[in-house]
């Protein structure tokens, strides 16, 4: 999606986002964040932080910078109870204004299936994180089951242009993580690749842990 479409959609759907995610795409965030093996004093990029569903899972001894295009989503994130030191700001994940090597870790939840250029977004995450950084990714993705893929092809236009529920969440129903992670020649090592397969084409997902291998 184009940036203006993302902002409009997620500002509109922000107040209902947590309820929608709980119903259709609920994943426990504490094990997801724990996979980063965070240490005291480390800095973490949460990209894009959205309504802050990850925030309560961060330990109190880290500093989290959460970025998102939608001010409406950030307003919801500010309501979350958190124990970490958290800074929230409006930013474009495809053009982050942080210097190289700014963060010790990164997390991304249901994000790359939304952005217009997921390769560019992941390149930016790699740029602003340090060498050997762990990056945890949780997202909707294209199924590896050809029969489910057929249904995802059918819902793609509606998911991207109309949204589900209508106007509130829009995403690429054919977000291809095999191509992104294994076919894009990015400097990463895949440590975990857990797919969430479902016969329901709306409910397919993935949880990955990668290491930044940039020079």
N, C-alpha and C positions, 0 to 999 in steps of 0.2 A: 504494500500500500504506500501511496505517497504520504509525505509528512503531514500535510494539512488534513488528509483524510484520517490518519491515525489520531491526531489531536482531537478532531471533532468527535470521532467515534468514542474514544476513551474518556473524554470529558463528559459525554452524554451518559455513558454506562458506568461511570466510576462508583456511584452510590450503590449499585446493584452487583458490582463485580464479585465481591467476596461470596455472596450467596450463590451466584452462578457457578463459580469455581468449586465451591463446596459440593454442589449437586452433580456436576458433570466431570470435573477434572481434579478431584481432591487427592492430594498427595501429602503425606506428613512431611513438614518442612525441617523438623529437627534432625532426622538422619541425613537429609539432603545437605544441610549446612555442616553437620558434623564431619561429613566426608572431606571437608577442606582441611581438617586437622589444624585448626587455628591456634596460634600461640599468643601469649600476652604481648600487647603493644602493636600487633600487626594491623595493617590497613586493608580493608576489603572494599571492592567495587561491587555494588549490587546493580546490575544492568539488565533490564530496566526494572526499577523497584516496584512500579505500579502502586497498588494500595498497601504495599508493605507486608505481604503475607510471609515473607522470609524474616522480617525484622525481629519478631519475638524469639526466633531460634538462635540468634547470634549471642555468643557469650559476652559477659560484661567487660571483659578485658581487651576488646578489640574496638577499632574505630571503623564504622561503616559509612561509606559515601553512596547514597542511593540516587540514581539519576533516572529521569523519565521525561518524555515529551509533554505529558499531560499534567497540567497544574491541578486538574480535578482529581486525578489519581493520587498525586502527592498530598492533597488535602486529606484524603482518606488515610494515607500512610501515617500522617501526623497524629492520627487518633490511636494508633497501635501502642500497646504497652511494650516497652523495650527496655532491656538492661544494658545493651551496648551503647557506646557513644555514637550517635547517628547524625549525619548531615544529609539533607535532602536538597536537590537542586534540579531545575529544568535543564535538560541537555539532550542533544541528539546523539544516540548511540553510534550512528554512522560517522559522526564528526565530533568526537569528544575533545574538550578543551583542556585536557590534562597533559602534563609533560610525559614523555616516555618513562616507563619503569616507576610509576607512581604508587602501585599497589602490590601487596603481598599475596593477594588471592582475589578471586572474583566468583560471583554467582549470577546466573541468569535464569529466570523462571518465566516460561511461556512468553518468550520475547522474539526469538529469531524467526518464528513462524509468522510474525506480524510485520517486521521491517521489510522495506522494499528490496534491500540488498543484504541478505544474511552473511555472505562472505565478507563484505566490507565491514559489517558490524563486528564479526568475530575477529577480523584483522585489527580493528580498533581496540577490542578487549585485549588482544595479545600485545599490542603496542604499549598500552598504559600499564600492563602488569609486568612484573619482573621475570627474568629468566628462571625457569623451573617452577614457576607459580602453578598452583592447582586451580583449575576452573571447573566449577560444577554447573551443569546445564540440565534443566528440566523443561520439557517442551512437548507440544503437540507435534506429531510427525506422520509422514506417509507410512502406511503399514507395509510389512514385508510379505503379507498375504495377498496374492494377486486378486482373489475374489473381493477382499475388502477394498483394495485399490480401485476397483471398478466403481464402487459406491463413492469413494472419495473423489474420483473424477467427476461424478455426477453432482456432488454437493459443492465442488470447488468454487464455481462462480457465485453461488448464493452465499457461501461462507465469507468470501472476499468482498462482495459488493453489498449484500443485504445484511449479513451478520446473523449470529445465532446466540441468544435471542435477537430478534430483528433490531439492528442498529446499535447493539450494545457491545458485542465482541465480534471482531472481524479478523480472519486469519487465512493463511494459505493451507488449504486442506491437503495439498500434495507437497508439503515441506519435506524435502528429501535429505534426511540426515546422513544417509550413506554417501550421497554425493558431497555434502558439505564437509563431513569429517574425514572421509576416506578418499575423496576424489578431487579436492580443491588444492592439494599440495601445500597446505598450511603447515607451519612448523610446530606440530603438536604430536604428543603421544597419547593414545587412548588407553586409559587405565581401567575404565569401566564403561560398558555399553549395555544398559538394561532397557529392553523394549517393553512397552506396555501394550500388548496386542489385545484387540477386542473385535468382536463381530459387528459392533456398532461403529460406523465410520467416524462418528464425532468424538470417540473416546480413545483413540490410539495416541500413544505418547512414547517418550524416551527419557531416560535419566542417564546422563553421562558424566564422567569425571575425566578431564584431560589435563595434560601437563604442557606448559608453554616451553617449547624447545628452541625458541629464537636465539640467535647468537648474541 
